[in-house]
Amino acid sequence: MLIGLLAGCGTAAPRWRGVAKIGLIQSFHGADAPSAMAVHTTVRQRLIDANLAGGAAGLRLELVSLDDESSPRIAIDRATELTLDPRVIAVLAPSASLAAPAIVHRGVRHVAVDSPAAAVAAIDRILAELAP
């Protein structure tokens, strides 16, 4: 049944020339958990939509979402983890996060996002910059 549904879609899977990763550091535990999950869900859906439209300049977009556990020390550790991956092109984190200096120090773009709307705007700017 599934094969029939997929065959009936009429669209071929895009040929990707690589992967670009968007990092997301949020506090998924604690008082900010509902807000963090809303941002995560919004970013995830925006990247899914972009991939369905062909990605960005032939790149398949992946979300790497990490929990800082509401700890400044863990936020810095998560930022370092993300910036060690050369496919991470940007890291989204709250504006008050101590992760920002660690991200920028390693030459990766930090984008402050404090709401789902800000996350959509940030992803759209990143996608526009990747477009040929």
N, C-alpha and C positions, 0 to 999 in steps of 0.2 A: 504494500500500500504506500509506504513512504517513498519508495523508488519511483512509483508512478506519479506521486505528487511532485517530487523533485524534477522528474523528467518533463513534467508539464509546465514548469516555470518558464522555460524558453530563454533563460539567461545563462550564459556560461560564466563559470567562476573566473574572476579576473586573474591575470598573470601578475604576480607581485614581483617587484624588483628588490625587495628587502622589507625589513621591519623597522618601524620607528616606535619607540616606547614613550609613553607619557606616565610619569610617576605621580602618585598621589599619596601624600602623608596626611592622615587625619587621626583624630582621637575616637576610635570606635568603641572604647570603653569609658564609662564615666558619664558625667552630666552632658557632654557634647555629643554623645553617641547618635542621637536621632539626626542632628544636623550633619554629622559626618557621613552617615548612611545616605542622607538625601543628596549630598554632594557626590558621593561615590556612584550612586545610581544614575544621576544625571550625566556625569562624565562617561560612564560606561555606555549608556544609551547613545550619547552623541558620537562616540567612537564607533559603535556598531553601525549607526546610520551612515557615517562617513565611509566605512569599509564597504557597505552595501552600494555606495555610490562610486566605488573605485579606489577608495583610500585617499592618500594625499601624494600626488606626484608619483604614483605607482607603488607607494609604500603602504603596507598593511599596518594599521595602527593597533597597538596593544596597550592595555592599561595594567600598570603594576601598582596595586593599591596596598599600602602598608599602614599598620596601626602603630601610633606612637605611644599608646597606652596612657595618654595624658601626662607623659613624662618628658621634660625638656631634654634630658640626657638620651632617652630612647629616640626622640625626634632627630637629634643630631646623628645618632647611629643609623637610623633609617635613611637619612639624607645621604650619608656616606655610602651606604649599600647601593642606593640608586645611582649615584654618580660614578660608581665604579664600572657600570655597564655602559659601554660606548654607544649602545643603541638608544639609551635614554636621552631624549632631546629636550625635555623640560620636566620640571617637577612642580606640581601644584601643592601648595601648603597654606595653612591659615596665615594671615598677615602678621599675627603675633607670635608665630612659631619661631623658635630658636634654630630651626633647621635652615632657614634662609641663608645665613652666612656660610654654612657648610656647603650648601648647594652652589652658591655663587663662587666660592673659593675654588671649587673644582671645575669651574668653567661651564657649568650647566645652567640653563635659564631657570630662574625661580619665578613663579607666577603666584601672587597672593590671591587666594580664593577663600571667601568667607561665606558664600551662599551658592546654591545651585545656579542662580542667574549669573553670578560672577564666573562660575566654572564654565558655563556655556560660552560666555563672551571670551574667556581665555582660550578655550579649545578652538573657537572660530578664528581667533587671531593667529594661533599657531598653525592651523590648517591653511590660512591665507598666505602665511609666510612660506609654507612648503610648496605651494602651488607654483607651477612653472610660469 
